[in-house]
Amino acid sequence: MVKDKTSNDSLVRRVGKSIAIVFLLYTFLLSISLMSHAFKGFGKEFAETLISTTSNPFIAFFVGLLATSIIQSSGTVTSTIVAFVASGALSVRCAIPIIMGANIGTTVTNTLVALGHFSRREEFRRALSCSTIHDFFNLLTAAILLPIELSTHYLERTAGFFAARFCEISGMNVRNPLDFIIKPAIRTIDGIFIDAIHLPTKVASICMLIFALTTLFLSLIYGMKIMRSLIIERTETVLNNVLGKNATLVMLMGVFFTALVHSSSVTTSIMVPIVASGILTVDNAFPITLGANLGTTFTALIASLTGNVAAVTIALAHFIFNLTGILIFYPLKILRNIPLTMAKKMGEIAYKKPIYAFMYVVVVFFITPSILIFISRLLKW
């Protein structure tokens, strides 16, 4: 009898969490559309200023890196960029370097997790090697693809082609498939700020933007927490059983779990203590890191469904960027060993002098991008 009651309570909790996830997904999509709507209210001058600010691709890259390092959520940053692009405030060409930078900035979370092992030197060495392989893979991928993108616009053209085909097939060119559940809420919120409260258009747009950003952040945070509570224990069990046996399967698991929890940091942060304890090697953790890197792009892909062809294009560019990185570095052992060797070397350095690990995080993720952005503003590049 007690067992049946416990089972029923567990079922009720799971159903409740599932309903909460659906609601949070709706608020997430609503926040993206509301941001796009708010940006349009700022007028043409705002769009021109924003585009001129991000016209230098290297500065745009560091803006994405710094913003994501501070927020510690690439999903929030990339979803916001999708809304910018959907509203026309930002071009796809200007947005791509920001997305690349955000891809690197998101790796700071699992590196911070690794720093928690600094009091136990051997664990610290393994933990930092595991966490920084994500850093070095993304840094190397950006170092290769950013110059290629600037000279050929490979990501913009490829993503644009697939986005156009997708929108034609789905009918998004005619009508956004989510309009019927999103638009009424947008009209209601717009009516509250403009008709009910009687705010000027630009002030109302600022209020709506703040509301949208808050909703976006909360929906991602709480959605991630609920998803983690539903799958995290099973995830760790499966990882321990499968990792090291089939690299392709492990990579797909990384994609799947990361897409579910909307955060590559969650997946990669799970790996840090497993590798630190010696249960798994850094080499075997690498495939799931790559899978997590690909899985995190699904947040932007979902967000783009509320937008237009341009929004889908920037979301697909994020996906293609990470997929290309995997195709460059993983198939051949000689190339696969480059980020692995760099990560292991970083672990060895930190083993000897832990202070270098802390300096690495501060310099790479915060000081360097801040200085370069400041200099660019000063010189008006």
Steps between C-alpha positions, in 0.01 A plus 500: 500500500779738597690400187198579279458839667868582447473392137192719448671800663799448274273484194319819605834678541617389155173610340523834683856551382404409143222762505746753643746426217229560236408829669865610522553410133205722414634791710842453337352526149284792611804686637683463166206640303449778755866603474473516122183709535670732751806554278274616217359765733845657545494625142739498207769699686540224757553237231758716324689563827499133592626390160776763504602386850540139386638580154851402611478117502787455747340733752164331444672169571634624835165656588341156468780341701481752785120512517475122522783475754315744727151349457640143479229401255560486127132413461398839637750689283431310177123519550531876548706524181229304317244758615729785386535342156129420473411863570744629239703687763803282424611340175592133472851599390558712813341238728712200399822617678296566816367144484857368463609697806202380700594143412833552677359699792266217601800277583592712802240323719653153491847652544376674816368162617849355446655772717306355793742205500813717549567375856556144371780532245459176304123543474556863403731399215243261354205735562664796328609288205140381461352850521751685282468255211165672439676838507781404265274322253279811467798738490667297224175468303445877518864568406449297181143590406489872584757594231331262254162655577632853454651417162235266357187541720481121502274477805270780388456354151458137611262583784308739276449231237365244751292762684327601176424137416370435853276806499357407160420146614358606838303791359674754725526738204122524503425476869704423808368161629510630860317826430163371619629437854758780522339802329198534736734522800720757320194714421384478862839603642533776242153624594586506871811715454367734229119515531444427870804671656532755215878483470679661203595247233873494577446483878249218450753321278766526772257362760400216270866422429581482873195281557597275207863462612389417854251244370760350267757466777255352753344257251843366403624478860192327642447288190858376534450425871182302441652304212806427712283367783320271255802353320819580691520177704430285197747707299787431740415127509490473122819703460689272735377191316552618143788749496819361352320225309357668190613853410220565251231386745656711775507806275132452414423466870673832556282659231181347644555587866623850425202570274271386782650718773576797266855527633831353389641613835279252684617206290868592505491590870371150576811365331747698712459307830478168313835564330647656816424182695682289240191307390538632146794634298511840331519324161175315564328817623585687180213357285230600746651848519466528123145368517415755768645773282263399221202445730516853641411641156147359530401783737559756225333273243185484713514876556528561124160336441338818631682714243565509127752369244777719645436363850512142376818584307694619806382200704611262223832687472563417866423133435716484185788676679512232772441214256787623279729512803422136575561399138835682502643368825339169592528252206883508472702404807781745419254792509298355787814497712558875464228621744557189714872573534434867577248408771731243657787750495278753675424238764872434553573872536217540752624193689833671558364851560122520561508881484555473123160334462326790671700749292403311183127537575521869590725598208336296221134548589490844661808722480600447135154557346434796733826673405450445127142626511611807700782575257267466201256747657787737577638487147151469344601204283 
